[in-house]
């Protein structure tokens, strides 16, 4: 199975165990990167991996902003 390049906001929310409203809030305040492709809001799939790496890095406080 091929890995997706972009996730829908609801897919991203499920991947990080967050509510879709929190994801949309993060998109609005700029803490979650997003792009519009043909009018559709998408989040780079690599951002979820980057977020997990930052959260698990030595010395991380768990607030991976």
C-alpha positions, 0 to 999 in steps of 0.5 A: 500500500502506498503512503499518502502524501496528504491527509484530510483534516479528519484523517490527521485528527484520527492519526494523532488522537485529536478532535477535528475541531482542534485540528482546524484550530491548529490550521487557523492559528498556523501551528498545523501546516496545510495547503489547499489543493483544488479547493480541498484543505490538506495536511502534509502526511509527514507532519504527523511523523515530525510531530511524533518525533519532536514529542518523543525527543529527549527533553521534550515537554510533550507540547510539540508546537 
